[in-house]
Amino acid sequence: MARGGGTKYKKRETQPDSIYKNVLVSKFINRLMKDGKKTTAQRAVYGAFDLIKEQGLNPIEIFESAIDNVGPKHEVKAKRIGGAAYQVPQEVRGERRVSLSIRWLLEAANKRSNSENNNLSKKLAAELMDASNNSGEAIRKRDIAHKMAEANKAFAHFRW
């Protein structure tokens, strides 16, 4: 099949979520969803937001600052040149940055262990709070990506 010559694919517009009217929250819920069970994912996310609200904080501000903090500014991509694969540092564009931060936040929340029942809402709330305060597993993942990009700065001239 020929590449690149055909029509361009148009990205779908994500509809904002029903409670907060926020597209980012909707994307987060969709990414969390498993086997098409959207109400279960919504229950977990809104439960986490309620736990944040109980602490007297604005859940949307915490959520957006967590997404902002976790999103990497630089990452490395492998590029083959003359039989050798180089890790070339590149800037991360907006859409990918958001999707990476959502993915890393959900991975970190799922990894968390709570002594009392494994409640995803509590894990999500704790991870969002940590990420908004620049700590936690998701932030550690971002820092690793930044360190890799910094270490491979010498190969930046291979950028395409």
SVG drawing of the C-alpha trace seen along z (x, -y; Angstrom):
<svg xmlns="http://www.w3.org/2000/svg" viewBox="-23 -25 51 30">
<polyline fill="none" stroke="black" stroke-width="0.4" points="0.0,0.0 1.4,-3.4 2.2,-5.8 1.3,-9.5 -0.3,-10.1 -4.0,-9.7 -6.4,-11.8 -5.5,-13.1 -7.3,-11.6 -9.3,-14.1 -8.9,-13.8 -12.2,-13.3 -13.3,-16.0 -13.6,-14.7 -16.8,-15.8 -16.5,-17.4 -17.5,-15.4 -21.0,-15.7 -20.2,-17.2 -17.2,-19.5 -17.7,-20.3 -14.0,-19.7 -12.5,-17.9 -9.3,-16.9 -11.4,-15.1 -13.3,-13.4 -10.0,-12.2 -8.8,-11.0 -12.0,-9.0 -11.9,-7.5 -8.3,-6.4 -9.2,-4.8 -12.2,-3.0 -11.8,0.8 -14.1,3.0 -16.4,0.1 -17.4,-0.4 -17.5,-4.2 -19.7,-4.6 -17.2,-2.6 -14.4,-4.8 -16.5,-7.9 -17.3,-6.7 -13.6,-6.3 -12.6,-9.7 -15.5,-11.6 -14.9,-9.7 -11.2,-10.9 -12.4,-14.5 -14.8,-14.3 -12.0,-13.1 -9.9,-16.1 -12.9,-18.4 -13.3,-17.1 -9.8,-18.4 -11.0,-21.9 -9.2,-22.1 -10.5,-22.7 -10.3,-19.2 -10.1,-20.7 -7.2,-23.0 -5.4,-20.0 -6.1,-17.8 -4.9,-20.3 -1.8,-21.2 -1.0,-17.4 -1.4,-17.0 0.8,-20.0 3.5,-18.9 3.7,-15.3 3.8,-16.1 7.4,-15.8 9.0,-18.6 11.7,-16.4 11.9,-12.7 14.2,-10.5 13.3,-8.6 15.4,-5.9 16.8,-6.7 18.9,-4.3 21.9,-5.7 24.4,-3.5 23.4,-0.4 23.5,-2.0 20.5,-3.1 20.8,-6.5 18.6,-7.9 17.8,-11.3 16.3,-13.9 13.2,-15.7 10.7,-18.2 7.3,-16.7 4.4,-18.3 1.2,-19.3 -1.1,-16.4 1.5,-13.8 2.5,-15.5 -1.1,-15.4 -1.5,-11.7 1.8,-10.7 0.9,-12.5 -2.6,-10.9 -1.0,-7.4 1.7,-7.9 -0.8,-9.2 -3.1,-6.2 -0.1,-3.7 1.2,-5.3 -2.3,-5.2 -2.8,-1.6 0.7,-0.7 -0.1,-2.4 -0.9,-0.1 -3.4,-1.2 -3.5,0.9 -7.3,0.5 -9.3,1.9 -7.9,1.3 -10.1,-1.6 -9.1,-3.2 -10.7,-6.6 -8.4,-6.9 -5.3,-5.9 -6.2,-8.4 -6.8,-11.2 -3.5,-10.5 -1.6,-10.3 -3.2,-13.5 -2.3,-15.3 1.3,-14.1 1.6,-15.1 0.3,-18.6 2.9,-18.9 5.7,-17.7 6.2,-14.3 5.1,-10.7 5.7,-8.0 4.4,-9.8 6.7,-12.7 9.6,-10.3 8.8,-8.9 8.9,-12.4 12.2,-13.0 13.7,-9.8 12.5,-10.9 14.2,-14.3 17.4,-12.8 17.6,-10.5 17.1,-13.5 19.8,-15.4 22.2,-12.5 21.8,-12.1 22.1,-15.8 25.2,-14.9 23.0,-13.2 20.6,-16.2 22.2,-17.0 20.5,-13.7 17.1,-15.3 14.9,-15.0"/>
</svg>
